[in-house]
Amino acid sequence: MPVDPAFDPENRELYTTLMRSPDRYRFDHAVATTYSLDFETALAIPIAIVFRDAENRNEMLRSPLALLQSVERMAGRMAIYCDRGRIKETRPAAARLMALYEKTITEVSAPGGGAFHPKLWCIRFQPERKGEPSRMRLAILSRNLTNDRCWDLALCLDGTVKEDINKVNEPVVQLLRAVPGLANSVTRPPAPKFLPSLLRDLQRCFWDDLPAGATKIRFAVNGLDVGTWSPHKGERLAILSPFVSGDALKHLAEGYDDPSACQLVARANELDCINHAEIRTLDERATEYEEEDRDEACSADLDGLHAKAYLVERGSRLQIHIGSANATTAALLPIRGGRTQNVEIMATLDGPKTRMGTIEEALFSDGFQRLLAPYAPAEPPEQDAAAAAEKALEKLRSKIAGLPLDLHCVQLTEAIGLELEVAGKAPPIEIPEGVSCFVRAITVANEGGYDAAPLLSGMEPRKALGAVPLGDVTRWLGMRLRDEETGVELAFTLGARLIGLPDGRDAAVLRAHIANVENFFRYLSLLLGSLGEGSFLESETAGEGQWLRRLGQGGASLLEPMVRALSLGSGELIEIGQLIKRLQDPDGGTSIVPEEFLKLWSSFAPLVASKGARQ
């Protein structure tokens, strides 16, 4: 009897649940790859890890102090790689926090000239009890690290690190080992220090029970070597892909004599020039699906198709291929005749139909069927001026994103001057006539930007981008391209290499967010919240005077969790000590940390130092 349908649209998980530690384990390190990224979604990841048990995580996502504290804790323990030029435009407030997170995110490019398109998370968890093995989680996704609301798929595997090598994982290991080297060779940052040990553990990780009734699993990567993955041929094929191309569909359909043996679900606007046997699309009415009957989020909240999957029936077995690859030329076909090739990752679940079901049972469940509609061909849209302009701006984006950029910091009297230059011997980029290109420091609000054309075309060696406070210095740049005739604009974020960054930038970011005594105590509540009683957490909303009265009455709301932290040796007090040092005003101004707390801290500091020395 087959298991429950693997593609039921009501079988949903939040992206951040991928970060939840198994029972009696804690988060250790993680590496992720994505095509596109926005800072707001990236900031939600450390919140999900640090405050995994908090009931008010949505409220914490709106709290700069909660974001600040989680980013501080996770910096250096995560690495995220995305396609160059595909970080979305962001608000200055989020960009300021990303100054503490900027070493975590690296832009890379596909060696085959296409897109860097794999979407995965590889996470290691360490046991809370000595003697227990490390655990790992591998998620293969169709979803980017953005707040997109499309219908996506994820394969999530949990496993245990053992002594033997699991050769099944080698394609994933090779991908993650290669990724740091795909950054621009001129400005390439070093690979994260934790990556070698994480990959050694991944090589020795054996996965628990496989989902969807599968008995075998395989992984494949396209775009890194001469081999190109494609689904094995069988008797029947179903394709789930938002984006398609005629050449790729022809390649996939080869060997299927009966046209009805191939089924395709894709976006309607992708299909107007495609001829395929049986085509269905996500019904526009899907956004109204069972809305009147629901109390919580369900498939009615989905907005368009972004999932990628290929299902093949081969004799008595079913294969489900899930991952990042669309049914397009760049994703599935080898480089030939001027083609470019994406970097993609796919996972294959393989098992008997008696466990996994047929294509109809696994994919086309009743719930999924209700979201589909037969494809009604329409006339291909005419290429209007706006569409042509957008295509031209995309090409220009790719050229600009490929440049190695250096952002020089110049110490001024009361601020830091920023000057941008193209590093190395990169060839100049000619900005087409009628197109404007602007660049700005991303932490500057409501800034139109500076004309970047003279710098990019080689007419100017450097471009001054104004001056900002030390706490607003970050390597992220806001780029904006505009076609003057049509008004079409394209905005995105690029990373540069910071040159001459003054000492104390991270501390300045902290001081900018923890700007008064009340915020200092709020921040302590986040550091110690899991160790305190309910009254301590509830008092997070209290004003400054309330905090001081509690502290003056013996520090009842702080003393108990601080004592617990000392006895557990869990690191919170070390963080508090580091925080106090970093919040000291380098110019000798008034300290944010109140004297009464410093007196309390003076009794803990020697004990913390002594405990740390013994460990």
Secondary structure, DSSP 8 states (H G I E B T S, - for coil): ---S-TT-TT----GGGGG---TTEEEEEEEEEES-B-HHHHHHHHHHHHTTT-TTHHHHHT-HHHHHHHHHHHTTSEEEEEETT-EE---HHHHHHGGGTTTTEEEE--TTEEEE---EEEEEEEESSTT---EEEEEEES--BS---SB--EEEEEEEE-SS--GGGHHHHHHHHHGGGGS-TTT-----TTHHHHHHHHHTEEE-S-GGG-SEEEEEEESSSS--------SEEEEE-SSB-HHHHHHHHTT--SGGGEEEE--GGGSTT---SEEEEE-GGGGGTTGGG-SS--GGG--SB---EEEEEETTEEEEEEES--BSHHHHS---TT--EEEEEEEEEEEEHHHH--HHHHTS-HHHHTTEEE----------HHHHHHHHHHHHHHHHHTS-EEEEEEE-SSSEEEEEEE-TT-------TTEEEEEEETTSTT---EE-HHHHTTS-S-EEEEEE-GGG--SEEEEEEEETTT--EEEEEEE-EEES--TTHHHHHHHHHS-SHHHHHHHHHHHHGGGS-HHHHHGGG--HHHHHHHHHTT-HHHHHHHHHHHHHT-SHHHHHHHHHHHTS-TT----SS-HHHHHHHHHHHHHHHHHHHH-
